[in-house]
Amino acid sequence: MGYLICSKCKGYYKLHPDESPRDYTGNCGCGGKIRYVENLDIVDPQWKQITIAKKKPPSEKIKSAFSLPNWNIKNRIRQYNQNLKNRINRNRNQRTIHRNEQGMNFGDINSLLNELNFNNIRWIIVVPAVIIITIILAFLPGIYTLFTLLILVGLGFLFDNQIIGVKNALICGAIGFFLGSLLSGSYLLIIPFAILGAVNGAVCGWIGGYLKMRYT
């Protein structure tokens, strides 16, 4: 048996037969240190009986540790998955949003697919541009070839809708480079030149549409 005493608050606790000093914490509720004595001879009448907190068993300590919010692995995984889904949905929505009549996003796949046709081709502008490009490629080779790029940029600049401007410039470039190669006698390069014209038209048309959005 014995006693647990605290000299700071002058308190004591009498151990029961089935109890041990190791079952209790080393600190008193008042902040003082707990000591174990076999016999207690109380002289000062101010000494009083107190209650001392027991130590938590190891199994309860482990259970308490894993019950903390930071150790709740299941909830943390669920929250992580939800945040990941939210980020994916936001990125997907941003990719599908396209611009209105002031210009559409060139990277919008849906807008490009909707324009895979010969609708919205403004032939009254495209035909003169094709004629000029054909003449330059067939009869004015060299440095004058750069004027074809300026014509394609200007063609893209004429349209309020960037995607439609790109489509018109692409058609113009493909036809113009095809006819220019044909009239210059480069028969073996007709197809590569037509592809090159389409690529130049798409790039220059996009640049023209971007300039239209940016500065008008």
C-alpha positions, 0 to 999 in steps of 0.5 A, a space after each residue: 500500500 503506501 501513500 502518494 503525497 504532494 508537498 506543494 498543496 499538502 495533499 495525500 492519497 492512500 493507495 489501495 491494496 491492488 494499486 501501485 505508484 506506477 499506476 499514477 502520473 508523477 504530477 499533482 493537479 496543482 502542478 507539484 510533484 508526486 512522491 511515494 512514501 510507505 508511511 504517513 505521519 500527518 502533523 500539519 492539520 492542513 494536509 488533506 486527502 486528494 485525488 490523483 489522476 491515473 496513467 492511461 494504459 498503453 492500449 488506450 494511448 494507441 487508440 487515442 493517437 489513431 483517433 486524432 483527425 490527422 490520423 484519419 486516413 480514410 477521410 483524408 483519402 476521400 478529401 484528396 480524391 474529391 479535390 482531384 475531381 474538382 481540379 479535373 472538372 475545372 480544367 475540363 470546363 476551361 478547355 470547353 469554353 470558347 469565345 464569342 463573336 469577338 474571337 474563339 479560342 484556337 485550341 477549342 477542339 469542338 470549335 475546330 470540328 464544327 468548322 470542318 466544312 466549306 461553310 462560312 467561306 467568304 469567296 469574294 475575299 478568298 478568290 482575289 487573295 488566291 489570285 495574288 498568291 498564285 501570281 507571286 509564287 508563279 512569277 515573283 519567286 524569292 523575297 516576294 514570297 513573304 508577301 503571301 504570308 502577309 496576305 494570309 495574316 490580313 485575311 485572318 484579320 478581316 474576320 471577327 470570328 477567329 476560327 472562321 478567319 483561320 478556315 478562310 486563310 487555310 483554304 486560301 493558302 492551300 489553293 494558292 500554293 497549289 496553283 502557284 506550284 502548278 503554274 511554275 511547273 513544279 509538278 512533283 511538289 504540288 501536293 507538298 506545296 498545297 499542304 505547306 500552303 494550308 499550314 501557312 494559312 492556318 498559322 497566319 490566319 490565327 495570327 491575324 485573328 489574334 491581332 484583330 482581338 488584341 488591338 481592335 
